[in-house]
Every structure is written in structure tokens, then in C-alpha cells.
Amino acid sequence: MKAVKVKGLDPATSLRANATRIVQTRLEEMLSFAAAASAPGAGAAQHDMRIAAKRLRYLLEITEDCFGPEARRARRAARELQSVLGDIHDCDVMAPLVAEQISNHAGEDAGTGLELVAAHIEGRRARLFVQFRELWQEQGAARVWAELRRVLRA
């Protein structure tokens, strides 16, 4: 996923002014994936949201002192999102690899063990998706992203 271009940066202005533009862009980019990523099988949108959360997190690590405790809270929240969405992505990568091995070992004893691995991955992904949805709802209820937006507008 290619990052959204940040417009209006000016090297003659303050770090805070430029950081505000960049953080706003990265925040909106991450939030733009939320609706699509909320569907259970939306692996591509979930992966894109993970990448966007990672960009926002790393940016906040560098600039959070410009924005105060709301930015620190948002950085931690982005790290949590990045982590759970990364675990989901790992399942999405592993599932087809295991399925390929199952088809390569059809009728063999190894196939049965691989089928158990496939079921484990499927169950883990389902649990991680529930965890993602709950985390997203908690962050919304705690107004993490709304408070970051408010600070950026100040």
C-alpha cells in the first residue's frame, strides 16, 4: 500500500505545523480503512490498516512531544492495532501455505496433522478478528482518535 501524499508541508514553518499536517494525513489514512477492515474476511483492508497504523505509530514516536498525552495515548493505541492486525495477517499468509501442503499430502498421515494446523490457524484468525473489533470499539469509546484530532486542530 502506497502512503497518501502529505500536502502543504513548508520547511520554513515550525516542526509542530508540519508534524500536524503529517499526523493528520496518517490518521485519516488509517481511519479510512476502518469500515472495510471491520468485515471478517477483509484481509486486504486489514493489512492496509495495519500498515497505516504502523506509519502513524512511528510518526507519533518522533513527534508526540509536540502534541502531549493524547499523542502518546494514540501511539500506544496504534501499536495495539498494528499488533493484532499483524497477527491476523500472519494467519492470512500461513493458511494458503498449509492448504497447499494438505493438497500435496492428500491421503497421507501428514495430511491429517496439517488439517489440524489449518483448523488452528482458522480458529486463531477468527479469535484475533474478534479481538480487533473489540479493540477498535474500545478505542472509539475512549475517544482516542477523536482526542488526537482535537489536539491536532488546536
QUIGICOR-V568525 format. One line per field, one symbol per residue. phi: phi as a letter, one per 30 degrees, with the letter a starting at -180 (. if undefined). A space follows every 50 residues. Layout:
phi=???
//
This chain:
phi=.dddddcidbddcdeedddedddeddddddddcedddddecdeddddddd ddddddedddedceddbidddddddddddddedddddddeddddeddddd ddddceicddeddddddddddddddddddddeddddddddddheddddee dddd
//
